[in-house]
Amino acid sequence: MTIPTKKTSKSRTRRRHAAWQRVAMGKLAQQTTLTTCTNCGAVKRSHHVCDACGYYRGKQVKTIKAVKDTVLDA
């Protein structure tokens, strides 16, 4: 590896670190928002198929199998 010929200034170093902070804050801003399904009223991610009923924008896109509740006898 070569040796740097000049010292990296504090402002350049801090600017580089600040850029990473902006990237991290941007990822926080892009977190998913939750909405309610118009068909069943369950909480779902926006612009995604509802996991409870399988509807997206008023149309059934995916069939959902009924989950059977099992009771364990102890």
Buried (B, 14 or more C-beta within 10 A) or exposed (E): EEEEEEEEEEEEEEEEEEEEEEEEEEEEEEEEEEEEBEBEEEEBEEEEBBEBBBBBEEEEEEEEEEEEEEEEEE
